[in-house]
Amino acid sequence: MLKKLFINDYQNTTNPEVRERYGTVSGLFGIFTNVVLFAIKLVIGLIANSITIIADGVNNLMDVGSSVLTMLGFKISSKPADKDHPYGHARFEQVTALLVALLVLCIGVLFAKGSIEKIITPEELSLSWMTYVTLIAAIVLKLVQMFVYLDFAKAINSQTIYAAAMDSRNDVITTSSVLLSVIIMGIFSINIDGYVGLLVSAFLIVSSIKMVKETIDPMLGIPPTKELVDSILSLITESECVKGVHDLIIHNYGVGANFASIHAEVDAACDIIAIHDEIDNIEKNCHAKLGVMLTIHMDPIDYSNPLRQKLYDITVSALSEYSQQLSMHDFRIVDGPTHTNVLFDIVEPVDQKVNLHDLREFLYSRYPKDGEYFFVITVDKDMNHHD
C-alpha cells in the first residue's frame, strides 16, 4: 500500500529515482512510527519509573536518527557519476548501513550503563494496565515496521533498509523482553528492571556487531552471486566464436553498479575483425541484459597444432588426477629444437596454495618420454568461488 500510494512507477526498481523514493518513503515511515513509540514509552516509563521502558523508548528515538540516515544515504547514492567518483555513489548506501549499525551499538552501550546503575541502586516501580497495553501496541507497530522494511529491502536489494529491518526485529525482541519482565514484576512483586535492561543491552550490542560485519564485508569485497556469474558466463559462451572463458573478475560499487572483465579464448585461425565485432556485441548485450559493464580480453588459441592438442589432453587428465579443485586455461606451447615449453594458468581456491614443484614433478611423470618439456605455470585465484 505504501509503495502504491507514495512511489510512482514503484516496480521499476532499477531506476535510481525510484530507488531514492523507496529510501525516502521508508525513512519518513520510520520517523513517524518511531516518534510515536518514543513519546508513548517515555510517558509510560516515567510514570512507572522503569529504566527498561525508558531505555526502550530512547532506542526508538535513536531509530529516528537511523531513518534520517537512510533518507540521506539514498539521496546521495542516487547521484550520478562525476569526475571525483567515476563509478557513481551507490556504495553510500553501505556507508549509511554501517552508520546505522554503529548507532545501535552506541545505544546498547548506553543502555548497559543505565541498567548497571539501576541494579546497584534499584528504585520502586509503579506499574498499571496502561504499561501492558503500551508495550503490546509497541510490539505490534514494530512488527509492522519490520515487515514494511523487509518488503522495501527485497524490492530494491538495499542493505541499508535491510539493516533497518533487522533493527526493528531487535526492537520487537527487546520490547517483548521488557513486557515479559513487567509481567513478572507485576505478578511476583520483584524488581528485575535493571537485570532485564542489561540483557536487552547485551542483545543490542551483539546484534549491532553482527550488523557492522555484514555492512563492512561488501566494502572489503565479497564474491559475486552465483546467479550473476552464471548469467555472465552463459551470455558469453553462447557465442560460437568463444571457445572458452576464464579470469572473470567482478567489481561491485553498489546496487546497479557492476563492472567486470573476462578473458575469452578464440580460434587464432579465424578472422580477427569478425571476432572483435562479435566481442563488442557481447559486451553491449551484457550491459543491456544484466546491467554489467563488461570488458573482454581475447586470447587467440592455435587449435590446428596437433602436438598442442595432444599435450592439452594429457595435462587436463593429469590435473584432474592431481586435484579435483584445480582448473586450467590459456594452454599453449612453444615447440623448440631441444625442448618444448608448455605454458598454462591454473586456478586454485582462494584459501589454498598449490605446491608448484610437486605439480611439475607430477606432470613430468604423466608426459611422454620422447621429448623434453619445461612447464611455465601461472597461478590464479578463484575469485568467484561458492561453496
C-alpha positions in Angstrom: 0.0 0.0 0.0 2.8 2.4 0.9 4.5 1.7 -2.4 1.4 2.2 -4.5 0.5 5.4 -2.7 3.8 7.2 -2.5 6.2 5.7 -5.1 5.4 6.4 -8.7 6.4 3.5 -11.0 7.4 1.5 -7.9 8.0 -1.7 -9.9 10.8 -0.1 -11.9 13.4 -0.7 -9.2 16.4 -0.3 -11.4 15.6 3.4 -11.9 17.8 5.5 -9.5 15.0 7.9 -8.9 12.6 5.1 -7.9 15.3 3.7 -5.6 15.6 7.2 -4.0 11.8 7.3 -3.4 11.9 3.9 -1.8 14.5 5.3 0.6 12.6 8.5 1.3 9.3 6.7 2.0 10.9 4.1 4.3 12.7 6.9 6.1 9.6 9.0 6.6 7.6 6.0 7.7 10.4 5.1 10.2 10.5 8.7 11.5 6.7 8.9 12.1 6.4 5.4 13.8 9.4 5.8 16.0 8.5 9.3 17.2 5.1 7.9 18.2 6.7 5.0 20.0 9.2 7.2 21.8 6.6 9.6 23.1 4.3 6.9 24.4 7.1 4.8 26.0 8.7 7.9 27.6 5.5 8.9 29.3 4.7 5.3 30.5 8.3 4.8 31.6 8.4 8.0 33.6 5.0 7.1 35.3 6.2 3.5 36.0 9.7 4.7 37.0 11.2 1.9 34.8 14.7 2.3 33.3 13.9 -0.6 30.9 10.9 1.1 29.4 12.6 4.5 29.2 15.7 2.9 27.6 13.4 1.1 25.1 11.8 4.4 24.3 15.1 6.1 23.8 16.0 3.3 21.5 13.1 4.3 19.3 14.2 7.9 19.4 17.7 6.8 18.1 15.8 4.9 15.4 14.6 8.3 14.2 18.2 9.2 13.5 18.6 5.9 11.7 15.7 6.8 9.4 17.2 10.2 8.7 20.4 8.5 7.8 18.5 6.2 5.5 17.0 9.1 3.6 20.3 10.8 3.4 22.0 7.7 2.2 19.5 7.2 -0.7 19.7 10.8 -1.6 23.5 10.7 -2.0 23.7 7.2 -3.5 21.3 8.2 -6.3 23.6 10.9 -7.6 25.2 10.1 -11.0 28.9 9.6 -11.5 31.1 12.7 -11.5 34.9 13.4 -12.1 35.7 12.6 -8.4 33.5 9.4 -8.3 33.6 7.9 -11.8 31.8 4.7 -10.6 28.9 6.6 -9.1 27.8 7.0 -5.5 25.8 3.7 -5.0 28.1 2.5 -2.2 27.0 5.3 0.0 24.1 3.0 0.9 26.6 0.7 2.5 28.1 3.6 4.4 24.7 4.5 5.7 24.0 0.9 6.8 27.3 1.0 8.7 26.4 4.2 10.5 23.0 2.7 11.5 24.8 -0.3 12.9 27.3 1.8 14.9 24.4 3.9 16.2 22.7 0.7 17.5 26.0 -0.3 19.1 26.2 3.1 21.0 22.6 2.7 22.2 23.4 -0.8 23.5 26.4 0.5 25.5 24.4 3.4 27.0 21.6 1.1 28.0 24.1 -1.2 29.7 25.5 1.7 31.7 22.0 2.8 32.8 21.0 -0.8 33.6 24.0 -1.4 35.8 23.3 1.8 37.7 19.7 0.5 38.2 21.0 -2.8 39.6 23.3 -1.0 42.0 20.6 1.5 43.1 17.1 -0.1 42.4 14.1 2.2 42.5 10.4 1.3 43.2 8.3 0.6 40.2 4.8 1.8 39.5 3.1 -0.5 37.0 -0.5 -0.3 35.7 -2.6 -1.7 32.9 -1.5 1.1 30.7 2.0 -0.2 30.9 1.0 -3.6 29.4 -1.2 -2.1 26.7 1.5 0.3 25.6 4.1 -2.4 25.3 1.8 -4.7 23.4 0.9 -1.9 21.0 4.6 -1.1 20.6 5.4 -4.7 19.6 2.6 -4.8 17.0 3.8 -1.5 15.5 7.4 -2.6 15.4 6.3 -5.8 13.6 4.5 -3.8 11.0 7.6 -1.6 10.6 9.9 -4.6 10.2 7.7 -6.2 7.5 7.5 -2.9 5.6 11.3 -2.5 5.7 11.8 -6.2 4.6 9.4 -5.7 1.7 11.2 -2.5 0.6 14.7 -4.0 1.1 13.8 -7.1 -1.0 12.2 -4.9 -3.7 15.3 -2.8 -4.3 18.0 -5.1 -2.8 19.0 -2.5 -0.3 21.5 -3.3 2.6 20.5 0.0 4.3 16.8 -0.8 4.6 17.6 -4.4 5.5 19.7 -3.1 8.4 16.7 -1.0 9.5 14.5 -4.1 9.3 17.0 -6.0 11.5 17.0 -3.1 13.9 13.2 -3.3 14.0 13.4 -7.0 14.6 15.8 -6.3 17.5 13.2 -3.9 18.9 10.5 -6.5 18.8 12.7 -8.8 20.8 13.8 -6.2 23.3 10.2 -4.8 23.8 8.9 -8.4 24.2 11.6 -8.9 26.9 10.5 -5.7 28.6 6.9 -6.8 28.5 7.8 -10.2 30.0 9.8 -8.6 32.8 7.0 -6.2 33.6 4.5 -9.1 33.8 6.9 -11.0 36.1 7.5 -7.9 38.3 3.8 -7.3 38.5 2.9 -10.9 39.5 5.7 -11.6 41.9 6.4 -8.1 43.2 10.2 -8.4 42.5 12.3 -5.7 40.8 14.4 -7.2 37.9 14.2 -4.0 35.9 18.0 -3.4 35.8 18.8 -7.0 35.1 16.4 -7.2 32.1 17.7 -3.9 30.9 21.2 -5.3 30.9 20.1 -8.4 29.0 18.4 -6.2 26.4 21.6 -4.1 26.2 23.7 -7.2 25.6 21.4 -8.3 22.8 21.7 -4.9 21.1 25.5 -4.9 21.4 25.8 -8.4 19.9 23.3 -7.7 17.1 25.0 -4.4 16.2 28.4 -6.0 15.9 26.9 -8.6 13.5 25.3 -5.7 11.5 28.7 -3.9 11.4 30.3 -7.0 9.9 27.5 -7.5 7.4 27.9 -3.9 6.1 31.7 -3.9 6.1 32.0 -7.1 4.1 30.7 -5.7 0.8 33.0 -2.7 1.2 36.0 -5.0 1.6 34.8 -7.1 -1.3 32.8 -10.4 -1.3 32.3 -12.9 -4.1 29.5 -12.1 -6.6 26.4 -14.1 -6.5 26.4 -17.4 -8.3 23.4 -16.3 -10.3 25.3 -13.2 -11.7 28.4 -15.3 -12.5 26.4 -17.9 -14.3 24.4 -15.3 -16.2 27.6 -13.6 -17.5 29.2 -16.9 -18.5 26.1 -18.1 -20.2 25.8 -14.9 -22.2 29.4 -15.1 -23.4 29.7 -18.8 -24.1 26.5 -18.9 -26.2 28.6 -17.2 -28.9 30.1 -19.6 -31.4 33.4 -17.7 -31.7 34.2 -18.1 -28.0 35.8 -21.5 -27.3 36.4 -20.9 -23.5 36.5 -18.3 -20.8 38.5 -17.6 -17.7 39.7 -14.9 -15.3 36.2 -13.4 -14.6 36.6 -10.6 -12.2 33.5 -8.6 -11.0 33.8 -5.3 -9.1 30.7 -4.1 -7.3 30.3 -0.4 -6.4 26.8 -0.7 -5.0 23.4 -1.8 -6.4 23.3 -1.3 -10.1 27.0 -0.5 -10.4 28.7 -3.7 -11.5 31.9 -3.7 -13.6 33.5 -6.9 -14.9 36.4 -8.2 -17.0 37.0 -11.7 -18.5 39.3 -13.5 -20.9 37.7 -15.2 -23.9 39.6 -17.9 -25.8 39.1 -17.7 -29.6 40.4 -19.6 -32.6 43.6 -17.9 -33.9 42.8 -19.1 -37.4 39.5 -17.1 -37.6 39.0 -13.6 -38.9 40.1 -11.3 -36.1 37.9 -8.4 -37.3 34.8 -10.6 -37.3 35.7 -11.9 -33.8 36.3 -8.4 -32.5 32.9 -7.3 -33.7 31.2 -10.3 -32.0 33.1 -9.5 -28.8 31.8 -5.9 -28.9 28.2 -7.2 -29.3 28.6 -9.5 -26.3 29.8 -6.6 -24.2 26.8 -4.4 -25.2 24.3 -7.3 -24.6 25.8 -7.9 -21.1 25.1 -4.2 -20.2 21.7 -4.2 -21.7 20.5 -7.5 -20.2 22.4 -7.7 -16.9 23.4 -4.1 -16.2 27.1 -5.1 -16.1 29.8 -3.0 -17.8 31.9 -5.9 -19.2 35.4 -5.7 -20.8 36.5 -8.8 -22.7 40.2 -9.7 -23.4 40.6 -12.0 -26.4 43.1 -14.9 -26.1 43.9 -16.4 -29.5 44.5 -20.2 -29.3 46.1 -22.3 -32.1 43.7 -25.2 -32.2 45.3 -26.5 -35.5 48.5 -27.7 -33.9 48.2 -31.5 -33.2 51.0 -31.5 -30.7 49.3 -28.8 -28.7 46.0 -30.7 -28.6 47.8 -33.9 -27.6 49.6 -32.2 -24.7 46.5 -30.3 -23.7 44.5 -33.6 -23.3 47.4 -35.1 -21.2 47.5 -32.0 -19.0 43.8 -31.9 -18.4 43.8 -35.6 -17.4 46.9 -35.2 -15.2 45.4 -32.1 -13.4 42.2 -33.9 -12.7 44.1 -36.8 -11.2 46.3 -34.5 -9.2 43.5 -32.4 -7.7 39.7 -32.1 -8.4 39.9 -28.5 -7.2 42.2 -27.2 -9.9 41.2 -26.0 -13.3 43.3 -24.8 -16.3 43.2 -22.2 -19.1 45.4 -20.4 -21.6 47.1 -23.6 -22.6 49.8 -23.0 -25.3 53.2 -24.5 -26.3 56.4 -23.1 -27.8 58.0 -26.0 -29.7 61.8 -25.6 -30.0 64.6 -27.8 -31.4 65.8 -29.1 -28.0 62.7 -28.8 -25.8 59.1 -27.7 -25.7 57.8 -25.0 -23.3 54.3 -25.8 -22.0 52.6 -22.7 -20.7 49.3 -22.5 -18.9 47.4 -21.0 -16.0 45.8 -22.9 -13.2 43.0 -21.7 -10.9 43.3 -22.6 -7.2 40.8 -22.0 -4.4 41.3 -18.6 -2.7 42.1 -20.2 0.6 44.6 -22.8 -0.7 48.1 -22.7 -2.2 49.4 -25.2 -4.8 52.9 -26.6 -4.5 54.2 -25.9 -8.0 57.3 -28.1 -7.5 55.2 -31.1 -6.7 52.8 -30.3 -9.5 55.6 -30.1 -12.1 57.0 -33.4 -10.9 53.6 -35.0 -11.2 53.2 -33.6 -14.8 56.6 -34.9 -15.8 55.6 -38.4 -14.7 52.5 -38.2 -16.9 54.1 -36.7 -20.0 55.6 -38.7 -22.9 59.2 -39.6 -22.6 60.1 -38.9 -26.3 60.8 -35.2 -25.6 61.9 -32.7 -23.0 59.2 -30.4 -21.6 59.5 -27.3 -19.4 56.4 -26.2 -17.6 55.7 -22.5 -17.2 52.7 -22.3 -14.8 50.9 -19.2 -13.7 48.6 -19.5 -10.6 45.3 -17.6 -10.5 42.9 -17.4 -7.5 39.3 -18.4 -7.9 37.6 -15.0 -7.1 34.1 -16.3 -7.7 34.1 -19.4 -5.6 30.9 -20.5 -4.0 30.6 -23.4 -1.5 
